[in-house]
Amino acid sequence: MHTHIPQNKVIKSALLNAGYRVSTSHARQDSIKTNAPHHVIWDIMRAF
């Protein structure tokens, strides 16, 4: 997938506005944890 990767804060905001929980991973500061299903994350990434 050749695309621009949006900033984590943009992805976090989209997930929060969609009603899902989201936080920063303790393992890597540039990773996120969420309870959103994979198809929702995929839809958000396709929007960019």
C-alpha positions, 0 to 999 in steps of 0.5 A: 500500500503506497500511501501517506501515513497520517499522524497518530493523533489523527488516527486516535481522533478518528477512532475516538470519534467513532466510539472506540477506545484508543491508547498508546502502546507501552511497547512502542510510543509510535504504536496504538492499542484499540478495541476497534475491529480491523475493518474500521482501522482499514476504512480510516486508513483508506480515507487518507 
